[in-house]
Amino acid sequence: MPLAFYVAYKSKFSYMNSKQVMNHAADNIRILAASMVEKAKSGHPGGAMGGADFINVLYAEYLQYDPQNPKWEGRDRFFLDPGHMSPMLYSQLALIGKFTLDELKQLRQWGSPTPGHPEVDVMRGIENTSGPLGQGHVFAVGAAIAAKFLAARTGNPTFNKETIYAYISDGGIQEEISQGAGRIAGHLGLDNLIMFYDSNDIQLSTETKDVISEDTAMKYRAWGWNVIEINGNDCEQIRTALDAAKAESKRPTLIIGKCIMGKGARKDDNSSYEHNCKTHGAPLGGDAYKNTMLNLGADPENPFVIFDDVKEIYAKREEELKAIVAARYEEEAAWAAANPEKAAQQKEWFSGAAPKVDWAGIQQKANDATRNASAAVLGALAQQVPNMICASADLSNSDKTDGFLKKTHAFVNGDFSGAFFQAGVAELTMACCCIGMALHGGVIAACGTFFVFSDYMKPAVRMAALMQLPVKFIWTHDAFRVGEDGPTHEPVEQEAQIRLMEKLKNHHGKNSMLVLRPADAEETTVCWKLAMENTDTPSALILSRQNINMLPAGTDYSQAAKGAYIVAGSDENPDVIMVASGSEVSTLVAGAELLHKDGVKTRIVSVPSEGLFRSQSKEYQESILPAGAKVFGLTAGLPVNLLGLVGANGKIWGLESFGFSAPYKVLDEKLGFTAENVYNQVKEML
């Protein structure tokens, strides 16, 4: 849509809403939000009541979306960071017809579409799951990057017109992750990002003055943001700020809205209940609730009502949106007609289907580190998957995501034609940005760092799993073989932690994550194929720093797709079955050679993913690990990694302490990860 047409349209329709009716609509949101919490007997009314003015202005006059097509690729997106303010969001979405009043009444109840913290549901207008403070607004940063990337990759003008809105609270601003988001958005000049900061000076247990004295505006200005400070409960000031933010062409915008926690709330004696911590996380209760309803113009006995003048606002906005969207669709159609191949490509990207990759054409170097094998795969993906973005937390030349980078270039301010995201030393921020890219859609996101730093990323990994987003996590330098860097850099318990996600089911009954630890270079290719074809959940690849000997010739690596399979050279009717993943499989192969000299028959099983293996038929599982078999497990992590495979009657050699600083070959000897120790341990159990 030409800018002049858009401006004319806004002046014709949007600003016809009087301040009086806009305030009434915001009060309507406050009434519904407080009543939801009251009925549920739990929840957070105060923040929702304070933020009602902003979200009402946004949805009534600014946010561009298609009421008939919620998944429209070019829509504006609203990301809520403080998930405890769900009553505000649900109430607003009820005003545009996404929720019924009866559904609002079911806040926080079993089977309800209105859980205590919002869960992503694009059809209902919810763009992200939120709850852990700080992550939601970083998802918005990732979505803004995705929009810039798609604009550059496709040439479709719709992505340049897309605005990403975020809503953050005092708590979110305090979370350390906000630094990463602020730095990255400012550094990249994400002018398509507008964030509203609900600065109400109240937290759950204290006032903010008890924990913070920084100049937030100055901080964001230092990061290169456009900062606007307003009364966050004044609809006219909100409009002016949004207009200025929309006009900004070089920087992200932070609107600091001084809001009133619990705006309109009254105590049981009818005195003000505003600016009070008690309204943050509990129902108003009793006479306080009744007095609040009366103060806001509601019937305490029948509060779940949308006022007629509010209905009129949103009916008018729906008609306005039809015209806006029609013009945008017309523009998109013209682009598609002129660029049929790119249009077909875009459609495929947003379908979420796995990309087509020439896996057979990827050549691996024998006896290579699996991080290097991953680099070979990433180089192919960079050339064959044009909607893929790869990121690294300042380790690209070490986690070998530079295999991808060498075939493209990194994003810079004003140029998103590349496909690599240099996140800096900010693992959690990086992971959340990649999640935001996935939430936006049309993009396959991957990010890399050392495995030990997955600890920083765990909250984001959990959110990706909960939202069923196919982000690819690349974790290198596994196990104690990081060597001289010592125990601070040697992941021991991390594999156990992340493999728990394969045991945890998502709400669709699937393993919430796919975790893959390949045994050699060729198995790495297969594991990457599994990760790229997994479009339902996040995937993780756990990779070695050191070189690993190839599995015996004749190994059918395609069987890795079953999660566990028999390595070539294994014997029929074995005396012992030996299981491992990653580096340890080749150690078992070397140990088996010694055992063969004593006439011991062995079967070696590589288990890149126990989760995948447990999803196979019982018949297949039994064929690999027969009941009653003697099983020996070798793991460079905690023994529990293999407990489910080895069983109570088997034996596991693992690491039961932190690592140590020494060359990795010395550590292998000292810690018993040798062919000789495999031989000794198996002989003892036989």
C-alpha positions, 0 to 999 in steps of 0.5 A: 500500500502506498504510504500516502494511501495508508496515511489517508486511511488512518486519518479517515478511520483510526483517529475518529475514535474519541479519547472517551471511547478509547478509555472506555474500551481500555476499562472494558479490558480492565474489567474483563481481566480483573474478573477473569482472575477473580473467577479463577481465584488466582492470577495477576490482575494489576499489570493487566489493568495497567497495560490495557490502554496500550494494547487497546490502542495497538489493536484498535488502530495500529496492528495490521493483520487479516481477521480471516487469515490469521497466518498471513505471512506479512502480518504484524506480530505482537509478542507478550513477554510478561505471560502473567499478564495473560488476562490482558491479552485474552481480554483484548483478543476477545474484543476482536473475536478470537475468544468468547466471554465464556472462554475468558471465564475458564482462565487457568482451568483444565482444558481451557484455551486460556491457561495461566500463561499464554501458549502459542496459538496463531489462529487465536492471535497468540504469537508466542508462549510466554512465562519466563520473563525476558524471553518473550521480547527476545523472540520479538527480536528474532522475528524482526531479524527473520522479517528483514531476512525474508525481505532480502531473500524474497524481494516480497515488499510485504516483509518490509511493511511488517512491524514486530511489536513487543510488550515488556515489564519491569521484571523483563527489563531486569532479566539479564537476557534483556541486555543481549536483546537490547544490544543486538536489536540496536546493533542491527538497526531493527527499525521494524521492532517497536517495544512497549515498556510497561514501567509501573514501578511495582513488582510481585514482592517489592517496588522496583526502587528497592532493586533498581536505580538505573536510567533505563532510557539512557541504557537503551539509547546507548544501545542505539535505540530510539527511546520515547517516554510517555504516560502509558495510560494516555491513549493520545500519547500512546498514538503519538509515540506509535506514530513516531516509532512507525516513522523511524527508519534506522533504529528499534524503538522503545516506548517507555510508558509510565503505567499505573499498576492496578489502574482503576482498582479500589480497596474494600473501603473504596480507597485507591488500590492503585500502585499496590504490590498486592494487586500484582499476583492475587485476585482483588477479592471481596468488596475490593473487587466489587468496588473496582467493578463499580468504579470502572462502570461494570456490574459486579454481578455480570462483568463479562460484557463487551460494551456496545461502543467498544464493539463498534470500535472493533467492528470499524477496525475490522472493516479498515483492516479489510481494506488495508489487507486487500491493498497488501494482498494486491501488492503481494500478488503483483510481486508473485506474478513478477517472481513466480519462482520466488513466490513458490519458494516462499510458499514452501518455506512457510509450509514448514516442510523439510527442505530438499538436500543432496545428502548423498553428495556430502563428502566426509573426511575419514576419522574426522572430528564430528564438529568438522563433519558438521561443518561439511554438512553446514556448508552444503546446507548454506548452499542448498537451503536458502531460508536457513539462518545459522548463528553462533555465540562468538565461536563460529571458528571453533564450533565449526558453524563457520562451515555455513558462514564461509558460504554466505556472510553475516547480517549487518546493520542495513544488510540482511542479504546474508544468512549468518547471525553473529550473536556475540557472547550471549547464548541464551539471547541467541537461542531465543532469537532463533526461537523468534525466527522460527515463530515468525515462520518461513525460516529454519534457524540453527545456533551453535556453541560449546556443549557446556554452555547449553546450561545457559540455553536450557530455559530457551530449549525448554520453551522451544520444546514446549512450542514444538519449534524445529530449531537446531541446536549445535553443541560441540566440544562434548565430554571431558575430551575438551582436555586442557581447558579443564572442568569448567569447559568439560560437559559431564552432566549436560548430556543427561540433562538434555536427554531428559527432553527426549523422555519428556512428552509434549502436549501432542504426545511426541518426544519433546526434543530429538537429541543426536550424538553421532559416533563418527563423521558419516553418522554425523551426516545422517544425524543432520539429515534427521535433524533437518527432517524433524519439523515437529520439535527442536533437535540437538547435535552433540559433537566432538572436538577431537578426531574419532575413528570411523566405524567398521567398513560395512556399517549401515549408517542409514540405520541411525534413523532408528535411534540405535543400530548394530555396528558392522563386525558384530557377532551372531549370538553375542556373549555381550552387547556393548552400547554407546553413543558418540566418541565412545562407540569407536572405543567399544570397537577397539575393546571388541578386538581385544575380547575377540582374541579371548573368544568373546563374541560381541555386538556393538550398538551405536545409539545416537538417540535413545528417544528415537530408539524407544519410538521404534516397534517393540520387535525392533527394540528387542532385535537390538537389545534382547531381554536378558542379554548381558549389556555393557555401556560406555559413556563419557557422561554420567552413567545414567545416560545409558541406564535405560538401555543397559538395565539394572543387570548390566554394567555402565562405565561412565564419569561420576565426577567433574572432568580434569585439566589435561590433554584428552588422551591422558584423560582417556587413560586416567579415566578408563576410556580405553580399549583395555579398560573395556576389555577388563570391565566386560571380562569382569561381568562375564 
